[in-house]
């Protein structure tokens, strides 16, 4: 579950950066 949450957070951050 931790891995899924980490990937989700990273995806959200990347989406905001772009």
mmCIF file as gemmi writes it, N, C-alpha and C atoms, coordinates in Angstrom:
data_model
loop_
_atom_site.group_PDB
_atom_site.id
_atom_site.type_symbol
_atom_site.label_atom_id
_atom_site.label_alt_id
_atom_site.label_comp_id
_atom_site.label_asym_id
_atom_site.label_entity_id
_atom_site.label_seq_id
_atom_site.pdbx_PDB_ins_code
_atom_site.Cartn_x
_atom_site.Cartn_y
_atom_site.Cartn_z
_atom_site.occupancy
_atom_site.B_iso_or_equiv
_atom_site.pdbx_formal_charge
_atom_site.auth_seq_id
_atom_site.auth_asym_id
_atom_site.pdbx_PDB_model_num
ATOM 1 N N . UNK Axp A 1 ? 0.848 -1.205 0 1 0 ? 1 A 1
ATOM 2 C CA . UNK Axp A 1 ? 0 0 0 1 0 ? 1 A 1
ATOM 3 C C . UNK Axp A 1 ? 0.883 1.256 0 1 0 ? 1 A 1
ATOM 4 N N . UNK Axp A 2 ? 1.972 1.199 0.759 1 0 ? 2 A 1
ATOM 5 C CA . UNK Axp A 2 ? 2.869 2.361 0.813 1 0 ? 2 A 1
ATOM 6 C C . UNK Axp A 2 ? 3.395 2.698 -0.582 1 0 ? 2 A 1
ATOM 7 N N . UNK Axp A 3 ? 3.744 1.668 -1.343 1 0 ? 3 A 1
ATOM 8 C CA . UNK Axp A 3 ? 4.289 1.902 -2.679 1 0 ? 3 A 1
ATOM 9 C C . UNK Axp A 3 ? 3.269 2.578 -3.577 1 0 ? 3 A 1
ATOM 10 N N . UNK Axp A 4 ? 2.022 2.138 -3.466 1 0 ? 4 A 1
ATOM 11 C CA . UNK Axp A 4 ? 0.958 2.728 -4.294 1 0 ? 4 A 1
ATOM 12 C C . UNK Axp A 4 ? 0.775 4.205 -3.94 1 0 ? 4 A 1
ATOM 13 N N . UNK Axp A 5 ? 0.766 4.495 -2.65 1 0 ? 5 A 1
ATOM 14 C CA . UNK Axp A 5 ? 0.586 5.891 -2.218 1 0 ? 5 A 1
ATOM 15 C C . UNK Axp A 5 ? 1.753 6.743 -2.694 1 0 ? 5 A 1
ATOM 16 N N . UNK Axp A 6 ? 2.969 6.189 -2.618 1 0 ? 6 A 1
ATOM 17 C CA . UNK Axp A 6 ? 4.148 6.936 -3.049 1 0 ? 6 A 1
ATOM 18 C C . UNK Axp A 6 ? 4.07 7.251 -4.544 1 0 ? 6 A 1
ATOM 19 N N . UNK Axp A 7 ? 3.71 6.265 -5.338 1 0 ? 7 A 1
ATOM 20 C CA . UNK Axp A 7 ? 3.589 6.464 -6.786 1 0 ? 7 A 1
ATOM 21 C C . UNK Axp A 7 ? 2.512 7.499 -7.089 1 0 ? 7 A 1
ATOM 22 N N . UNK Axp A 8 ? 1.406 7.436 -6.343 1 0 ? 8 A 1
ATOM 23 C CA . UNK Axp A 8 ? 0.302 8.371 -6.566 1 0 ? 8 A 1
ATOM 24 C C . UNK Axp A 8 ? 0.748 9.8 -6.261 1 0 ? 8 A 1
ATOM 25 N N . UNK Axp A 9 ? 1.486 9.969 -5.171 1 0 ? 9 A 1
ATOM 26 C CA . UNK Axp A 9 ? 1.973 11.298 -4.794 1 0 ? 9 A 1
ATOM 27 C C . UNK Axp A 9 ? 2.948 11.817 -5.845 1 0 ? 9 A 1
ATOM 28 N N . UNK Axp A 10 ? 3.858 10.969 -6.287 1 0 ? 10 A 1
ATOM 29 C CA . UNK Axp A 10 ? 4.841 11.381 -7.301 1 0 ? 10 A 1
ATOM 30 C C . UNK Axp A 10 ? 4.132 11.783 -8.586 1 0 ? 10 A 1
ATOM 31 N N . UNK Axp A 11 ? 3.118 11.017 -8.986 1 0 ? 11 A 1
ATOM 32 C CA . UNK Axp A 11 ? 2.373 11.329 -10.209 1 0 ? 11 A 1
ATOM 33 C C . UNK Axp A 11 ? 1.676 12.678 -10.059 1 0 ? 11 A 1
ATOM 34 N N . UNK Axp A 12 ? 1.113 12.939 -8.886 1 0 ? 12 A 1
ATOM 35 C CA . UNK Axp A 12 ? 0.413 14.212 -8.657 1 0 ? 12 A 1
ATOM 36 C C . UNK Axp A 12 ? 1.403 15.374 -8.712 1 0 ? 12 A 1
ATOM 37 N N . UNK Axp A 13 ? 2.574 15.185 -8.122 1 0 ? 13 A 1
ATOM 38 C CA . UNK Axp A 13 ? 3.595 16.253 -8.131 1 0 ? 13 A 1
ATOM 39 C C . UNK Axp A 13 ? 4.062 16.525 -9.56 1 0 ? 13 A 1
ATOM 40 N N . UNK Axp A 14 ? 4.335 15.462 -10.305 1 0 ? 14 A 1
ATOM 41 C CA . UNK Axp A 14 ? 4.78 15.639 -11.691 1 0 ? 14 A 1
ATOM 42 C C . UNK Axp A 14 ? 3.709 16.35 -12.506 1 0 ? 14 A 1
ATOM 43 N N . UNK Axp A 15 ? 2.444 16.023 -12.253 1 0 ? 15 A 1
ATOM 44 C CA . UNK Axp A 15 ? 1.344 16.646 -12.997 1 0 ? 15 A 1
ATOM 45 C C . UNK Axp A 15 ? 1.302 18.145 -12.695 1 0 ? 15 A 1
ATOM 46 N N . UNK Axp A 16 ? 1.581 18.514 -11.445 1 0 ? 16 A 1
ATOM 47 C CA . UNK Axp A 16 ? 1.556 19.937 -11.08 1 0 ? 16 A 1
ATOM 48 C C . UNK Axp A 16 ? 2.758 20.67 -11.671 1 0 ? 16 A 1
ATOM 49 N N . UNK Axp A 17 ? 3.901 19.996 -11.729 1 0 ? 17 A 1
ATOM 50 C CA . UNK Axp A 17 ? 5.111 20.643 -12.247 1 0 ? 17 A 1
ATOM 51 C C . UNK Axp A 17 ? 4.957 20.965 -13.725 1 0 ? 17 A 1
ATOM 52 N N . UNK Axp A 18 ? 4.285 20.091 -14.455 1 0 ? 18 A 1
ATOM 53 C CA . UNK Axp A 18 ? 4.161 20.303 -15.9 1 0 ? 18 A 1
ATOM 54 C C . UNK Axp A 18 ? 3.024 21.249 -16.233 1 0 ? 18 A 1
